[in-house]
């Protein structure tokens, strides 16, 4: 059980090492860019790609929210 906790903490530390370098606004711009890209793909009759790219914004926003909630002292 302790090994699992250590592994989880290690993954979390790696995540924060990477995301601490990313400005908070990047997550929101990435989400907005994905929405625009999805709309362009949809209008270009590339429906499958449009749906695929259209699923990215919630992920980008969740990365931003997750980071902000777990690292409130850095913001």
Phi, psi and omega in degrees: 000321181293326177297322179295318179296317179297318179295319179296316179295323179296316179296317180296319178296320177296317179302311182290328176301321180282309187285340176296336180277347183266121177299145184304323183295335182300321182296320181289319178293323177297320178295314179297317178298323178294321179295315180295315179299320179297318179295318179296316178298320179297316180289341178269012181060031174252069189298317181297315178294323179300315179294317180300308181291328180293346178271354182285322186307315179299326179294314178299316180295322178293324175301314180296315181293316179302314180295318182293321181291318184275345178232053183295336182287345180268355183239000000 
